[in-house]
Amino acid sequence: MSDLESKFLAASRARTDANSRRVNEAAEERLKNSSEEESVSRFLKDFNADYFIVLEKLDGIDSGKIAVTARDRGAVLDVLGEAHKVGLNLRERTASASLFLNPYDVRSCENKVDVILKKIIETKKAVIPREKFVFKSRRKEGSFYNQEKENVEKNDNAGE
């Protein structure tokens, strides 16, 4: 991974962590003196903020802002892993907030989480394709298949 890309990822993570801490601290302070309407609006605001952060990261990977080479594979998988964790966290938060959210908002949030998780899978398939399947016996050095192949090559070379 180039230095520019690693600096971009590190700065992005640091910003996200700082924003999350700041939002959580502010939310805890407001929670002490909040009403039900404030709880709903705060939840939706925090949920949408995290949702758009994850979408921005996934769009950055998918659109080619981050070039994926063999050595960058780990960094991309880390970003996808973090996005997956945030998606699961959003799903848990939606489930716990269903006590005070109306059914429309709960369903809307669940749909957004599903969009994130599907986009993670699509991005992973597009950016990092699966490896080609090879039978285990053909990968081994002393396998029957490889021995037969060597014998055929020896006979072909001996006949010439």
Backbone as CSV, one residue per row, in Angstrom:
resi,resn,N_x,N_y,N_z,CA_x,CA_y,CA_z,C_x,C_y,C_z
1,MET,0.861,-1.155,0.000,0.000,0.000,0.000,0.914,1.227,0.000
2,SER,0.562,2.202,-0.769,1.389,3.394,-0.842,1.221,4.215,0.432
3,ASP,2.188,5.097,0.650,2.155,5.935,1.849,0.930,6.832,1.862
4,LEU,0.549,7.342,0.705,-0.610,8.227,0.619,-1.885,7.505,1.032
5,GLU,-2.053,6.283,0.537,-3.251,5.518,0.887,-3.270,5.158,2.364
6,SER,-2.102,4.781,2.911,-2.061,4.431,4.333,-2.319,5.662,5.196
7,LYS,-1.819,6.817,4.788,-2.099,8.047,5.534,-3.580,8.403,5.446
8,PHE,-4.171,8.193,4.264,-5.597,8.458,4.087,-6.429,7.573,5.005
9,LEU,-6.104,6.283,5.044,-6.850,5.351,5.895,-6.666,5.686,7.375
10,ALA,-5.445,6.029,7.770,-5.188,6.356,9.173,-5.925,7.632,9.575
11,ALA,-5.895,8.637,8.714,-6.593,9.887,9.016,-8.096,9.665,9.065
12,SER,-8.590,8.847,8.178,-10.028,8.550,8.154,-10.447,7.833,9.427
13,ARG,-9.656,6.866,9.863,-9.964,6.154,11.102,-9.903,7.086,12.302
14,ALA,-8.894,7.939,12.342,-8.750,8.862,13.467,-9.932,9.832,13.521
15,ARG,-10.338,10.359,12.362,-11.494,11.261,12.320,-12.758,10.564,12.779
16,THR,-12.946,9.346,12.302,-14.139,8.583,12.667,-14.162,8.297,14.161
17,ASP,-13.024,7.896,14.707,-12.959,7.616,16.144,-13.205,8.876,16.962
18,ALA,-12.615,9.983,16.560,-12.804,11.241,17.286,-14.258,11.693,17.209
19,ASN,-14.847,11.583,16.036,-16.255,11.965,15.886,-17.158,11.066,16.717
20,SER,-16.880,9.789,16.724,-17.697,8.853,17.502,-17.609,9.166,18.990
21,ARG,-16.392,9.427,19.463,-16.232,9.777,20.882,-16.979,11.058,21.224
22,ARG,-16.845,12.052,20.353,-17.499,13.334,20.592,-19.022,13.178,20.599
23,VAL,-19.534,12.411,19.661,-20.975,12.187,19.576,-21.464,11.421,20.794
24,ASN,-20.717,10.395,21.197,-21.122,9.600,22.353,-21.109,10.431,23.635
25,GLU,-20.097,11.277,23.807,-20.039,12.123,25.000,-21.206,13.106,25.024
26,ALA,-21.483,13.707,23.892,-22.595,14.651,23.822,-23.931,13.934,24.045
27,ALA,-24.041,12.730,23.517,-25.282,11.972,23.681,-25.502,11.603,25.147
28,GLU,-24.445,11.238,25.842,-24.572,10.893,27.259,-25.000,12.096,28.083
29,GLU,-24.467,13.266,27.748,-24.858,14.481,28.474,-26.327,14.814,28.227
30,ARG,-26.748,14.691,26.962,-28.142,14.998,26.629,-29.107,13.956,27.176
31,LEU,-28.622,12.747,27.362,-29.476,11.671,27.839,-29.995,11.942,29.243
32,LYS,-29.232,12.654,30.013,-29.627,12.954,31.387,-30.910,13.780,31.442
33,ASN,-31.079,14.700,30.516,-32.222,15.615,30.540,-33.041,15.538,29.254
34,SER,-33.232,14.356,28.727,-33.904,14.265,27.432,-35.328,13.746,27.584
35,SER,-36.142,14.134,26.637,-37.502,13.621,26.555,-37.527,12.543,25.471
36,GLU,-38.690,11.938,25.255,-38.789,10.879,24.259,-38.555,11.408,22.845
37,GLU,-39.052,12.597,22.525,-38.850,13.180,21.195,-37.378,13.458,20.942
38,GLU,-36.687,13.930,21.959,-35.262,14.183,21.801,-34.498,12.880,21.602
39,SER,-34.938,11.818,22.278,-34.289,10.511,22.123,-34.426,10.013,20.685
40,VAL,-35.606,10.144,20.130,-35.846,9.697,18.756,-34.995,10.504,17.785
41,SER,-35.014,11.808,17.910,-34.253,12.641,16.971,-32.752,12.412,17.122
42,ARG,-32.278,12.223,18.357,-30.855,11.973,18.582,-30.463,10.622,17.976
43,PHE,-31.285,9.603,18.205,-30.980,8.288,17.642,-30.894,8.366,16.126
44,LEU,-31.897,8.981,15.493,-31.909,9.048,14.032,-30.723,9.853,13.502
45,LYS,-30.358,10.908,14.211,-29.212,11.718,13.791,-27.916,10.908,13.883
46,ASP,-27.709,10.218,14.992,-26.500,9.404,15.166,-26.480,8.233,14.189
47,PHE,-27.625,7.603,14.018,-27.720,6.474,13.096,-27.355,6.910,11.686
48,ASN,-27.946,8.014,11.223,-27.671,8.487,9.858,-26.220,8.923,9.694
49,ALA,-25.631,9.508,10.740,-24.229,9.907,10.656,-23.342,8.679,10.442
50,ASP,-23.544,7.637,11.241,-22.755,6.414,11.079,-23.040,5.743,9.740
51,TYR,-24.282,5.750,9.325,-24.678,5.145,8.050,-23.944,5.800,6.882
52,PHE,-23.908,7.121,6.858,-23.267,7.816,5.741,-21.745,7.704,5.792
53,ILE,-21.171,7.586,6.978,-19.725,7.375,7.086,-19.346,6.039,6.460
54,VAL,-20.119,5.000,6.775,-19.842,3.672,6.215,-20.034,3.681,4.704
55,LEU,-21.100,4.290,4.231,-21.320,4.352,2.776,-20.196,5.098,2.073
56,GLU,-19.695,6.153,2.687,-18.593,6.914,2.101,-17.340,6.054,1.988
57,LYS,-17.053,5.273,3.018,-15.883,4.384,2.969,-16.047,3.333,1.877
58,LEU,-17.226,2.750,1.794,-17.460,1.713,0.785,-17.412,2.284,-0.621
59,ASP,-17.947,3.489,-0.811,-17.883,4.122,-2.130,-16.448,4.460,-2.498
60,GLY,-15.635,4.817,-1.514,-14.223,5.109,-1.760,-13.475,3.886,-2.255
61,ILE,-13.790,2.741,-1.705,-13.142,1.505,-2.140,-13.671,1.099,-3.509
62,ASP,-14.979,1.130,-3.672,-15.616,0.635,-4.887,-15.316,1.508,-6.098
63,SER,-15.193,2.817,-5.894,-15.003,3.707,-7.035,-13.549,3.791,-7.488
64,GLY,-12.659,3.140,-6.773,-11.270,3.124,-7.205,-10.410,4.190,-6.560
65,LYS,-10.929,4.910,-5.570,-10.093,5.888,-4.881,-8.951,5.182,-4.160
66,ILE,-9.224,3.950,-3.750,-8.198,3.138,-3.127,-7.901,1.999,-4.086
67,ALA,-6.696,2.021,-4.663,-6.327,0.989,-5.617,-6.012,-0.296,-4.867
68,VAL,-6.521,-1.411,-5.364,-6.323,-2.687,-4.689,-5.307,-3.512,-5.457
69,THR,-4.190,-3.753,-4.829,-3.184,-4.654,-5.369,-3.050,-5.804,-4.381
70,ALA,-2.186,-6.720,-4.680,-2.034,-7.888,-3.813,-1.634,-7.486,-2.400
71,ARG,-0.777,-6.497,-2.263,-0.331,-6.110,-0.920,-1.343,-5.216,-0.206
72,ASP,-2.272,-4.590,-0.952,-3.302,-3.746,-0.340,-4.508,-4.548,0.122
73,ARG,-4.534,-5.806,-0.216,-5.681,-6.652,0.085,-6.021,-6.626,1.576
74,GLY,-5.002,-6.662,2.420,-5.221,-6.650,3.865,-5.870,-5.362,4.336
75,ALA,-5.420,-4.237,3.800,-5.993,-2.946,4.199,-7.458,-2.846,3.786
76,VAL,-7.763,-3.307,2.594,-9.148,-3.258,2.118,-10.019,-4.182,2.964
77,LEU,-9.497,-5.361,3.283,-10.252,-6.280,4.133,-10.472,-5.692,5.523
78,ASP,-9.486,-4.933,6.030,-9.655,-4.259,7.329,-10.781,-3.233,7.265
79,VAL,-10.800,-2.428,6.204,-11.852,-1.421,6.051,-13.218,-2.094,5.936
80,LEU,-13.288,-3.169,5.168,-14.552,-3.895,5.027,-14.964,-4.527,6.357
81,GLY,-13.993,-5.018,7.110,-14.292,-5.585,8.424,-14.836,-4.545,9.392
82,GLU,-14.206,-3.361,9.378,-14.697,-2.267,10.230,-16.107,-1.857,9.818
83,ALA,-16.347,-1.781,8.521,-17.680,-1.410,8.038,-18.712,-2.463,8.460
84,HIS,-18.320,-3.717,8.421,-19.232,-4.787,8.837,-19.550,-4.672,10.325
85,LYS,-18.546,-4.373,11.133,-18.775,-4.198,12.574,-19.727,-3.035,12.836
86,VAL,-19.536,-1.940,12.117,-20.428,-0.787,12.290,-21.843,-1.155,11.865
87,GLY,-21.965,-1.918,10.773,-23.285,-2.356,10.320,-23.987,-3.210,11.365
88,LEU,-23.254,-4.123,11.964,-23.843,-4.957,13.015,-24.182,-4.130,14.255
89,ASN,-23.334,-3.151,14.564,-23.601,-2.248,15.687,-24.874,-1.440,15.423
90,LEU,-25.043,-0.969,14.208,-26.261,-0.232,13.853,-27.493,-1.123,13.988
91,ARG,-27.360,-2.383,13.614,-28.484,-3.316,13.746,-28.854,-3.499,15.222
92,GLU,-27.845,-3.636,16.091,-28.114,-3.791,17.528,-28.754,-2.531,18.108
93,ARG,-28.234,-1.383,17.700,-28.791,-0.120,18.201,-30.234,0.061,17.744
94,THR,-30.531,-0.358,16.523,-31.903,-0.262,16.026,-32.829,-1.169,16.834
95,ALA,-32.349,-2.352,17.135,-33.175,-3.283,17.918,-33.454,-2.734,19.313
96,SER,-32.439,-2.138,19.932,-32.655,-1.593,21.281,-33.502,-0.318,21.241
97,ALA,-33.421,0.432,20.148,-34.195,1.670,20.035,-35.634,1.413,19.597
98,SER,-35.942,0.183,19.249,-37.308,-0.115,18.813,-38.321,0.097,19.939
99,LEU,-37.839,0.234,21.168,-38.730,0.509,22.299,-39.369,1.892,22.198
100,PHE,-38.618,2.861,21.656,-39.156,4.216,21.595,-39.339,4.746,20.185
101,LEU,-38.893,3.989,19.158,-39.096,4.419,17.768,-40.442,3.923,17.260
102,ASN,-41.015,4.685,16.332,-42.254,4.192,15.717,-41.892,3.110,14.689
103,PRO,-42.828,2.264,14.321,-42.540,1.134,13.419,-41.938,1.550,12.070
104,TYR,-42.342,2.692,11.554,-41.797,3.152,10.279,-40.295,3.410,10.403
105,ASP,-39.878,4.106,11.458,-38.462,4.406,11.655,-37.653,3.131,11.890
106,VAL,-38.217,2.179,12.628,-37.517,0.917,12.867,-37.280,0.200,11.540
107,ARG,-38.311,0.101,10.726,-38.192,-0.583,9.436,-37.225,0.155,8.508
108,SER,-37.284,1.469,8.524,-36.378,2.269,7.703,-34.920,2.027,8.100
109,CYS,-34.661,2.010,9.395,-33.298,1.764,9.877,-32.840,0.348,9.543
110,GLU,-33.723,-0.622,9.681,-33.375,-2.001,9.326,-33.046,-2.116,7.847
111,ASN,-33.788,-1.427,7.007,-33.504,-1.442,5.564,-32.149,-0.820,5.266
112,LYS,-31.811,0.262,5.957,-30.506,0.895,5.753,-29.373,-0.036,6.162
113,VAL,-29.552,-0.753,7.264,-28.530,-1.706,7.706,-28.374,-2.813,6.670
114,ASP,-29.485,-3.303,6.131,-29.425,-4.325,5.093,-28.686,-3.815,3.855
115,VAL,-28.912,-2.556,3.499,-28.212,-1.958,2.352,-26.705,-1.953,2.607
116,ILE,-26.310,-1.576,3.820,-24.879,-1.541,4.156,-24.275,-2.932,4.041
117,LEU,-24.901,-3.915,4.651,-24.343,-5.266,4.656,-24.284,-5.852,3.247
118,LYS,-25.285,-5.593,2.417,-25.256,-6.068,1.025,-24.160,-5.365,0.234
119,LYS,-24.001,-4.075,0.481,-22.967,-3.313,-0.234,-21.567,-3.793,0.154
120,ILE,-21.391,-4.191,1.411,-20.103,-4.733,1.842,-19.794,-6.009,1.066
121,ILE,-20.778,-6.880,0.945,-20.580,-8.141,0.218,-20.292,-7.867,-1.257
122,GLU,-21.054,-6.960,-1.868,-20.846,-6.623,-3.284,-19.472,-6.007,-3.506
123,THR,-19.062,-5.123,-2.612,-17.757,-4.473,-2.741,-16.646,-5.495,-2.607
124,LYS,-16.790,-6.403,-1.666,-15.763,-7.435,-1.490,-15.657,-8.307,-2.729
125,LYS,-16.786,-8.677,-3.314,-16.764,-9.502,-4.521,-16.157,-8.752,-5.703
126,ALA,-16.436,-7.450,-5.803,-15.943,-6.667,-6.937,-14.458,-6.351,-6.816
127,VAL,-14.026,-6.030,-5.621,-12.650,-5.577,-5.431,-11.693,-6.741,-5.234
128,ILE,-12.123,-7.739,-4.494,-11.264,-8.875,-4.199,-11.967,-10.140,-4.676
129,PRO,-11.680,-10.563,-5.909,-12.353,-11.750,-6.435,-11.889,-13.022,-5.721
130,ARG,-12.750,-14.034,-5.765,-12.397,-15.304,-5.149,-11.256,-15.956,-5.904
131,GLU,-10.471,-16.737,-5.160,-9.391,-17.463,-5.798,-9.956,-18.637,-6.586
132,LYS,-9.255,-19.002,-7.643,-9.703,-20.101,-8.485,-9.592,-21.411,-7.710
133,PHE,-10.620,-22.243,-7.845,-10.648,-23.516,-7.131,-9.695,-24.499,-7.783
134,VAL,-8.907,-25.174,-6.953,-8.004,-26.219,-7.406,-8.149,-27.381,-6.434
135,PHE,-8.258,-28.584,-6.956,-8.336,-29.733,-6.077,-7.071,-29.835,-5.235
136,LYS,-7.231,-30.257,-4.014,-6.116,-30.334,-3.077,-5.030,-31.274,-3.585
137,SER,-5.413,-32.370,-4.195,-4.428,-33.347,-4.660,-3.551,-32.766,-5.764
138,ARG,-4.079,-31.823,-6.520,-3.285,-31.243,-7.610,-2.322,-30.184,-7.105
139,ARG,-2.535,-29.716,-5.892,-1.623,-28.720,-5.323,-0.405,-29.371,-4.686
140,LYS,-0.532,-30.599,-4.275,0.568,-31.284,-3.591,1.672,-31.616,-4.567
141,GLU,2.906,-31.593,-4.061,4.071,-31.858,-4.907,4.130,-33.312,-5.364
142,GLY,3.940,-34.258,-4.463,4.113,-35.663,-4.816,2.820,-36.364,-5.155
143,SER,1.821,-35.636,-5.624,0.524,-36.255,-5.893,0.591,-37.137,-7.135
144,PHE,-0.359,-38.025,-7.237,-0.440,-38.940,-8.374,-0.564,-38.163,-9.679
145,TYR,-1.375,-37.117,-9.664,-1.584,-36.315,-10.870,-0.266,-35.709,-11.346
146,ASN,0.492,-35.138,-10.420,1.762,-34.513,-10.799,2.777,-35.550,-11.272
147,GLN,2.787,-36.752,-10.654,3.708,-37.806,-11.085,3.381,-38.265,-12.497
148,GLU,2.096,-38.448,-12.799,1.682,-38.858,-14.134,2.047,-37.795,-15.170
149,LYS,1.864,-36.548,-14.785,2.196,-35.445,-15.688,3.688,-35.442,-16.000
150,GLU,4.515,-35.668,-14.981,5.966,-35.716,-15.178,6.359,-36.897,-16.062
151,ASN,5.719,-38.054,-15.856,6.017,-39.237,-16.672,5.676,-38.992,-18.134
152,VAL,4.554,-38.365,-18.400,4.158,-38.065,-19.768,5.155,-37.104,-20.403
153,GLU,5.580,-36.097,-19.651,6.549,-35.133,-20.181,7.883,-35.806,-20.461
154,LYS,8.312,-36.739,-19.601,9.583,-37.454,-19.817,9.491,-38.307,-21.080
155,ASN,8.357,-38.982,-21.250,8.188,-39.837,-22.436,8.151,-39.010,-23.712
156,ASP,7.502,-37.844,-23.640,7.462,-36.969,-24.817,8.852,-36.464,-25.163
157,ASN,9.639,-36.096,-24.175,10.984,-35.602,-24.397,11.919,-36.727,-24.854
158,ALA,11.708,-37.936,-24.352,12.556,-39.069,-24.746,12.280,-39.478,-26.201
159,GLY,11.047,-39.320,-26.662,10.688,-39.706,-28.011,11.212,-38.734,-29.054
160,GLU,11.611,-37.579,-28.685,12.072,-36.578,-29.667,13.514,-36.724,-30.020
